Amino acid sequence: MIHISDIAKEKLEQLRKEAGLSDDYFLRVSVISGGCSGLSYKMDFDNEHQEGDEVFEDKGVKIVTDAKSFLYLFDTTLDYSGGLNGKGFYFDNPNAARTCSCGESFAL
């Protein structure tokens, strides 16, 4: 399962609405090679499922990831931090052995 915080849910709903996207769009989360720690997170709105997708719903938000990325994301929480020193969306990933200071990449 991939979890989402209340504040991240509110921000995602706001962004989807501002982009004029219908409720058919879901959040696609994946892990790609790159970043200063070796692996990076990628998020986008999508409305097409791919073969092998894992589908979750938390707090009414549909979250989709490919099977390979799910191995890295299991039990991860998507959160959001706003304000002057906020860093936007970030992942609280219990599987990460180390993360970079920006919080956008990690290693196992």
N, C-alpha and C positions, 0 to 999 in steps of 0.2 A: 504494500500500500504506500502511496505517496500522500502526504498530508498537506493541508494548507491552513495558515493562520487566519483569524478573522479579518485582520487588517489587510492581508494580501488578497483575500477574497474581495473585499470592498474595492481595492485598487484595480484589480483585474476587471471587475464589473464596470468600473468607471472607464477604463481604457477601451474595453470592448464597445461600450456605448458611444464614446467619442469617435471611434473608428467607424461607427455605423454598421457594425457586424451583428448579424442575427443570432438568436439563441442556438442555431445549428453549429456555431463555431465553438470549439473547445480549446483548452490549453494543451499544446504539445510541448513536452519537456524531453530533452535528450542530452546525452553526454557525447562530446566530440573530443578528438585529440587536439591538444594545443594548450595555450596558457603557460604561465611560468611554472606551474606545478605538474604539468603533463596532461591533465584532462580539464575540460571546460564544460560549463552548463550552457545549453541553448534552449530558449523559450520562444514560442510564437503562437499566434492563434491559427487554427487550421480547421477545415471542415471535411477533410477526406481521411478515411482510415486506411492504413497500410496493412498488408499481410503480416501477421505476427504481433500486431499492436497489443499492448496491455492497457486495459481501460479501468480507471478508478473514478470514484466520485467521493468528494469530501466537502461537507458544508454546502452541497448543491453545486459545486464546481466540478465539471467533467475534466479529468486529467488523463492524457494519453501519452504513452511512451513506447518506444520499440523494445523488444525483448532484451536486447543486449544492454541498452541503457538502464533498464530496470534492475539489472544485477548491481549497478553502481548506486541506484537511487532508492533501493528498498528501505522503507521506514524513514525517509527524508521528509523534512517539512519545509515548504516554501513560505517565506516570511517577507515582510516589507518594513523598512525603516525610513521614515520621512524626516522632515525637519532640516535644520541647518547642517548638521553633521550626518544626516541619514545617507545610506548608500543604496536606497531603492530596494529592489527585490534581491533576496539572497537565500541561499539554501543552508539549512541546518542538517548536515549529512553525518549521521553517526558512523558511516562506513569509511569516511575519509581519514587517512592516517595523518595527513598534513594538508594545510591550505595556504594559499598565498595571502599576502596582506590585504589585497583588494577583495578577497572572498569570491572571486569569479572562477578560480581554478583550484584543483585539488589533486591529490595522489592517494593511492591505496597502499 
